[in-house]
């Protein structure tokens, strides 16, 4: 039963990460990446021993960083 929950979390997390950092400016990409990262991190944290809050914090920080770092140069 736990394996199916983890598999669902990774599939859902990968879908969320594929949508991460939508936006045109540095700020938009950081905010959307952080939000999507926090959501997917909380989901993964819920099915692992990490926990909801630490998962959301780590996911949000990573998502914001990746979103900001991948801003296209114009």
C-alpha positions as CSV (number, residue, x, y, z in Angstrom):
1,X,0.0,0.0,0.0
2,X,2.8,2.4,0.9
3,X,4.5,1.8,-2.5
4,X,1.5,2.9,-4.4
5,X,1.3,6.1,-2.4
6,X,4.9,6.8,-3.0
7,X,4.5,6.1,-6.7
8,X,1.5,8.4,-6.9
9,X,3.4,11.1,-5.1
10,X,6.3,10.9,-7.6
11,X,4.0,10.9,-10.6
12,X,2.1,13.9,-9.2
13,X,5.3,15.6,-8.2
14,X,6.8,15.2,-11.7
15,X,3.7,16.7,-13.3
16,X,3.9,19.6,-10.9
17,X,7.6,20.1,-11.6
18,X,7.0,20.1,-15.3
19,X,4.8,23.1,-14.8
20,X,7.3,24.8,-12.5
21,X,8.5,28.3,-13.1
22,X,5.8,29.5,-15.5
23,X,6.3,33.2,-16.1
24,X,8.4,35.7,-18.0
25,X,10.2,37.7,-15.3
26,X,12.6,36.6,-12.6
27,X,10.0,37.4,-9.9
28,X,7.1,35.6,-11.6
29,X,9.2,32.5,-12.1
30,X,10.5,32.5,-8.5
31,X,7.0,32.8,-7.1
32,X,5.4,30.2,-9.3
33,X,8.3,27.8,-8.9
34,X,8.2,28.3,-5.1
35,X,4.5,27.6,-5.0
36,X,4.6,24.5,-7.2
37,X,7.7,23.3,-5.3
38,X,6.0,23.8,-1.9
39,X,3.0,21.9,-3.1
40,X,4.9,19.0,-4.5
41,X,7.3,18.9,-1.5
42,X,4.4,18.8,0.9
43,X,2.9,15.9,-1.1
44,X,6.1,14.0,-1.1
45,X,6.7,14.8,2.5
46,X,3.3,13.4,3.4
47,X,4.1,10.0,2.1
48,X,7.7,9.9,3.4
49,X,9.2,10.2,6.9
50,X,10.3,13.8,6.1
51,X,6.8,15.2,7.0
52,X,4.6,17.9,5.5
53,X,6.1,21.1,6.7
54,X,9.8,20.2,6.1
55,X,8.8,18.8,2.6
56,X,7.0,22.0,1.8
57,X,9.8,24.2,3.0
58,X,12.5,22.3,1.0
59,X,10.3,22.0,-2.1
60,X,9.4,25.7,-2.0
61,X,13.0,26.8,-1.6
62,X,14.2,24.5,-4.4
63,X,11.3,25.5,-6.7
64,X,11.9,29.2,-6.1
65,X,15.6,28.8,-6.8
66,X,15.1,26.8,-9.9
67,X,12.4,29.2,-11.2
68,X,14.6,32.2,-10.6
69,X,17.7,30.6,-12.1
70,X,16.0,29.5,-15.3
71,X,14.6,33.0,-16.3
72,X,15.1,33.3,-20.0
73,X,17.5,36.1,-21.2
74,X,15.8,38.6,-23.5
